Amino acid sequence: MSFSLPTVQFDPTLLRKYDQPVPRYTSYPPATELKTEFDQVNFRAGIAVGNYKKTPLSLYCHIPFCETPCYFCGCNTVITQRKEFAVPYLDYTARHIRQMAELIDNQRPVDQMHWGGGTPNYLSLNQIERLWTTINEHFRFAPDAEISIEVNPRYLDRNYVLFLKDLGFNRISFGLQDFNPQVQEAVNRIQSETLLFNVMEWIREAGFESVNVDLIYGLPFQTLNTYRDTINKTIQLDPDRIAVFNFAYVPWIKPVQRRIPQEALPKASEKLDILQMAIEQLGQNGYQFIGMDHFAKPNDELAIAQREGQLHRNFQGYTTKPESDLIGFGVTSISMLHDVYVQNHKRLKDFYQAIERGILPIERGVSLSQDDVIRRTAIMELMCQFQLSKDDFEEKYHLSFDQDFDEYFAAARYELKKLEADGLLRLSHNCIQVTPAGRLLIRNIAAAFDTYLHKKAMNTFSKAI
């Protein structure tokens, strides 16, 4: 099956019609299906299967600490300026790493690692090195492993950036959100234009292989003109990847967002104008639309993987590494095996107590049925490649022995027909093809295959646009 370069058609009428809460589908079933009544034996069994198959590993390490809150943030964080809080956390996380290493075959290669947060560069250089050493003592990294870290530019200097690269990180990501000082003040994330350009200069000097920056639209005091300035300055920075996230205003889930002046949030119509401008400007300046809110230069690994039909998606977002088992270290982090997902305790106290007791610090999880696995494949193919071959799908899951693709997904086909009528996709005997007008609404298309969605309160999820 050939794969074409994704282009985007901006249709305001369709975007308004389908701007409703739907999962982001970093997994299927969505993380909302993880339950506390979960048997950890299933997780251990999943690791054993990966050991037998020698499945590659993707590691995630969560550093929850931030010195100050960013009011837009939806991450699991611990806000404190008392750096001593990191000392026991690193001790217990090291024990967690050793605990997991005892379960995992040390011949399984690690082809990807990511440190997120929180603020990973909340840690001192010595603490960064200590955690790095612990992981490397217990896991074997492939020579071409992608090793990335998120950083907060406000707590960086040149020496810190060079240290990260010398240590072994080869990819880096930092949050811009918006260059406008009024917007920055409203969300408690003040970082000067000079600082941001200095950070990029240090990163390029260090020789990182890929740089990602995050933007957010829908923040207070943003206008079309001010955000055009942010987009233009971001293009001047020349990152390899750009994420343009929709701000999800959910104060009932994230109370810190109550500090945002709601009356200053841009109206829905202006948000659409802002999004359209951002997509057009990035496209005109050489960035390929990857999916949802991600853009990359055509020579970036994500863009290449998509053109080759090899793009994938997990709890960390889009990835070039297929079929890896994701193992999460630290509080709140998620592990994602072939047919089981688990999330660690969210509270430091609970995480520490579990480690002290010698048990896995798992708070909740879910074991996937074969139907879950089949639906996940359909959803991820559409999310990543914007098309799906029914023949390939039937061959992979032997559907033709009992029922073909259309019979298996009869309920989904009814929903897909409605989406086709609105021009979001094209259905043929062998293929589902997302149209340029449907690519911004890929979450809505994927939702047609989701059997859990009707059971959930819709305000659990952010809106599509």
N, C-alpha and C positions, 0 to 999 in steps of 0.2 A: 504494500500500500504506500503510495507516494504522499509526501507531506509538503504542504505549501506554506509559504511565509505568512504568518498571521497579520492581517490588516484589520482595522477597526472602523466601523461606520457608526457615527454618533447619531442616534435617533432619540431626541428628547421625549417624544410621545411615548415610545416604548419604555424608556428609562423611568419615566414617571409612573407608568402602569405597573411595572415590575419592581419598583423600589419598596420591597417588603423584607421583613426579617427572614433570613435563611442562613444555614451554617456556612462556614468558610471552607469546609471539607478539606482540612488538613489531614483528616482521617475519615474513615467510614467503618463502623458507626461513629458519629461525632462524639467528642469527649464528654458531652452531656449524658451519654449512656453508660459511663463508668459508674459502678455501684460499690457501696461500702461492703455489701454482703458478697465478697469475692473470695474464692479459695486460692490461696497463694500456691497451692500445689500445681495449679494450671500454668502459672507463670514459670515455675521451675521446669515443668514438662516442656513448655515452649522453648526454653533455653536449651534443653537437652536435644530437642529436634534440630535446632540451629547448630549445635555442636556436631551432630551426626552428619548434617549436610555441609558443614564447614562454611556456613553462611557468613559473608563479610559483616563487619560491624560499623555502625555509626554511633559515636559517643556524643552525649550532651551533658554539659556541666553547668549547673545553675548557681549563680552568685546573687543572692537576693537583695543585697544591701544597696541603699542609695542614701546620700547625705541629705537631700531635700526631695520633696515630692514634685513630680511633674503632673499637673492637674489633668492632662489628657490621658495619662497612662492607664492601661488596662492590665499590666503585668502583675505577677505576684512578687511583691517587694516588702522589704523591711526598712523603714525610714529611720536612720539614726546617724549621728555624727560621732558616735562613740566607736572608734575603730577597734576597740578591744572585743566588740561583739563578733568580729570575724575570726578571732583566735579559736574559740571552741568549735565554731562552725567548720573551719578547715580541718580540725582534728576529727570530727565526726564524719565529715565527707570523705576524708582519707580512709577511715574505717569502712565506710560504705563501699568505696572503690575496691578495697581488699575483699570485702564480703561478696561483691559481685564477681570479682576475678576468680574466686574459688569455684564458682558455678560454671564459668565460661572457659571453653577450650582455648588455651593460650596460643594455639596455632591459627586461630581465626584472625584474618587480617583486619585491621582498622583502616578503612578507606576514607573516613570522614570524621572530624571532630569539631564541635562548636561549643563555645562558651558564651552564655547569655545571662540575662538578669532581669531586673536589677542593673547593677553597674559592675561588670567584671573588673574594671580598672579602679574600683573602690579599694582593691587589694594593693598592698605595697609590692614592689618588685620582688622582694624576698618571698612573699607569700605566693605570688604568681609562680615563681620558679619552683617552690615547694610542691604546689598542687600539680604542676606540669610533671615534675619528677615522679610523683606518686603514680600518676596515670601511666607514664612511660615504663615504669618498673613492672607493671602488671599487664600491659597490653602491647601487642606487636603492630606497629604502624607500617602500612604499605609505603614504599618509596615515594609514590605520587599522591599520598593522602592529602585531601583538602582539609586544612586546619584553620578555623576561623574564630574570630572573637568580636564581640560587640563592645564598643567603647563610648564613653561620654566625653565629648571634646572639652568640656569645662575642667576636667581633671586630668588633662594630658599635657605632657611637654615632649620636646624632641627626644630626650633621653629615654622616656618611657616607650615611645613608638619604636625606636631603634632596638630597644631591649626585646620587645615582643617579637620582632622579626628575627633577631639573632637567636631567640629561644627556639623558634620553629613554627610560629604562626605564619601562614602565607596568604591569608585573606582577612579582611577587616571590614567592619561596618560601623557607621556612626549616624546618629540622628541629627538632621537639620531641622525638620518640622517646618520652619518658616524663618526667613531672614528678617522679617519686619519686627522692629523693637517693641511696638505696641502689642503685637500678637504674642511675642515672647514673654513680655511682662504679664499678660493676662493668663498665661498657662504656667508661669513660674519656671521658665526655662530660658534664662537670659544668657546668650552667647553671641559675642560680637562677630561681625562679618570678617574682621581681621583675624580673629581666632580661628574661624572655620577654614579660611584659606591657608593659614599657617599649618593647621592640622593636616590638610591635604598635601601640602608641600613636604611635611615630614614623612607622611606615608609613602609618597612617591620616592623620596630620597631613600627610604628604607628598602624599597623594592618589593612591596607586596604585589602578589600576582593579580589580585582582584580587589576592588574597593566598591562597597555598596553604601549608598546614603538613603536615609528614610525621610520622606516628606509626609505631611498630613494636610488634607484639605477639609474644610468645615470647622476650623478653629475660630474663636471669637476675634472680631475686628478684621477678619480676612475679607478682601474684596477682589474682584476680578483683576483690577489694576495692581494691587499690592502683590497678589499671588503671581501675576505675570513677571513681576520683578524677581520674585523668589525662584521661579522656573529658570529665568534667564541667568541668574547668578549660579544656580545649580549646574546648568550646562557649562558655564565658564569653569566650574570646578573640574569638570570632565571625569566623573566617576564611571566605572565600568557598568554598574547596575544602579538603577534608581527605583525605589518603591514609593508609590504615591498612595498612601492609605487614606481611607475615608474615616474621619473622626466619628466614633460611635459614642454619642452622648447617652450614657446609661448610669445616671447617678444612683439609681436604685440597686445597682450591682456594684458600682465603684463610687463610694461616698465622697472621695476626694474631688470628684467632678462637680460637687455642689459649690465649690469655690470659684467655678467659672461663671462669669456673668452671662446667663442664658440669653438675655435680650441682645447680646452682642454677637450671637452666633449668626452666620449668614443664612438667609432664607434658602429654601429648597431650590428655587429657581436660580439663585446666584451660585449655589454649590454646583449645579449642573453646568453653568457657564464656566466656572472655574475648572471643572473636570475636563470639559471639552477643550478648553484652551491648553491645559497641561498635556493632554494626549496629542494635540496637533503640534505643539511646540517641540515636544520630545521626538515625535515622529519625523518632523522636518529637520531635526538635528541629529539624525542617524540612530536613534534608539528604537529597537524592535520591541513591539508589544508581546510580552511573554504570556500574560494571562492575569486576570483580575486586576491587581494593582502593581504589577512588576514590569519593568522595562530593562533592556540590556543592549549593549552594543552588539552588532552582528557577529563579531569574533569572540564574544564571551561564551563560556562553556554552556550556560543555560540556553542561549540562542541556538548554538550548534546542536545541543541535545534535542531541542524541540524540532529543528529542521529534519533531524534524523529519526524522529519518532521515538526518542529515548528519554524524554523528560519524565520525571516522577515527582511525587508529592508525599510528604509525611508531616509530622507535627511541627517540624521546623520550616515548612513551606516547600517551595520548589527545590528539587535536588536533581543532580545528574547521576546519582548512585542508585541503581536499581536493586531491589531484593535484599537490601541490607537490613539487619536487625538493629533498631535504634535502642540504645541503652542510656537511661538518664540517671545522673548522679546528683544528689542534693535534694533539698526540699522542693516540693511541687513538680519536680521534673517527671516527664512521662517516658516510659519505655514502650516501644511498639514492635512486637514480634509479628510473625506471619499471621497468627490467629489468636493473639491475646495482647491487650493493652493494659498497662497499669500506671497509676500515678502515685508518687510518694506523698507522704504527709505534708500538709501546707504549713503547719505550725512548727516552729523550731523545737519547742518542747516535746511534741509528739515524735518528731523525727529523731531527736536525741535519745528519747526513752526506748524506742524500738531498737536502735543500734546497741544501746546498753544491754538490752535483753537478748541480743544476738539473733534477732529476727529481721527479715526484710522490712524496711520502713514503708510498706505499701498501705495507702489509705483506701484506695478503691481501684476497681479494674473491671474488665469485661472480656469474656471469651467469645470469639466470633464463631458463628455457625457457617456452614458451607454457603448458605444463601448470602450471608454478610460478605464473605470473601468474593463471591461472584458479583454482587452489586458494587462492592468497592472497586473492582477492576473496571466496571463500566463507568463509574463516576470519575475515577482518576484518568482514564483514557480521554474522556471529554474535557476534564479540567486542564489536562496537560497538552494534548495533541489537537483538541478541537474537532476531532473526528473519531469514528469508531467503525471498524470492520466487523459486521455480523458474522461472516464466514470464519474469520480468525477467532472470534470469540467462541463460536460454537465448537470449533476444533479444540480450543484450549480446555473447555469445560465439558466436552462430550455432550453438549446439549442435544445434538441432532438425533441421538439414540432414543431419547424420550420425547423431546419437544424442541422446536427451533427457538431462535432468539426472540422472535415476536410473540410466540406463545408463552415463553418463560416470563417475559416482561409485559404481559398483556395490560396490566394496570398502568404501567409507565407509558406504554404506547398510546393510551388514551390521552395522557397529559402531553406527550410529545406532539401529537396531532394538533393540539391547541396551540402549542408553541410554534409549530410549523405554519399554522394559519396566520400568526402574527409576524412571520418572517424571521424568527430567531434561528431556525435550522431547516435543513432539507432532509427528508427521509426518502430512501430508495430501498430496493430489494435487499441490497447488501450493506448499506452504509448509512450512518447518521453523520451529517456534516453541519457543523455550526457555521452560520453565516457571519459576515463581518458585523452585522447589526446585533447578533446574538453573543458576541464574544465578551462584551462588557457585562452580560447577564448570564455568564456561564454557571454561576451558583444556582440560579433559578432553573436552568436546564438540568443540572445535576440532581436537583431536588426531586425531579420526576421519578428517580430510581430509589428514593429514600423512603423506606417503610416505617421509619421512626418519627418522621417529621410531624405527622398529624397528631402524635401523642404529646408533643411538647408545647409549653406555653411559648407563643411566638416572641415575646419580649426577652426570651433567653438569648436570642441571636441579634447581631447587628444587621442593619438594612443593607441591601445589595449595593446601593449607590450612596 
